[in-house]
Amino acid sequence: MAAKIESKREREKLVVAEMIGLYCRKQHHRKKKDGLCPDCAALRDYAWMRSDKCPFMETKSFCVNCKVHCYRPEMREQIREVMRFAGPRMIFYRPGMAISHAVSMLKEKKKLKQK
């Protein structure tokens, strides 16, 4: 069970890193080889830290569906901006990841409606 949760945590961290990377490349005009700008790197590190400390990882699918929002307000707004920008574009840059993420979101919404 612990391995499954850790795998889920790592997958979530990979998705958020890809989305932040896409956002940084397109909005801050960074090259992939140059890495993230300092602001985006700080946001990625913060998101990873929150994921590492999440006590609800076993039962939640994504942070947006969580009842407890553990991000600081300014970081929460930054991650929302990244998700709004990168989310629709992920299908062109990481189609497998985007489809998997969308399917997981739909399953979670269906499960929440049934409860």
Secondary structure, 3 states (H helix, E strand, C coil): CHHHHHHHHHHHHHHHHHHHHHHHHHHCCCCHHHCCCHHHHHHHHHHHHHHHHCCCCCCCCCHHHCCCCCCCHHHHHHHHHHHHHHHHHHHHHCHHHHHHHHHHHHHHHHHHHHC
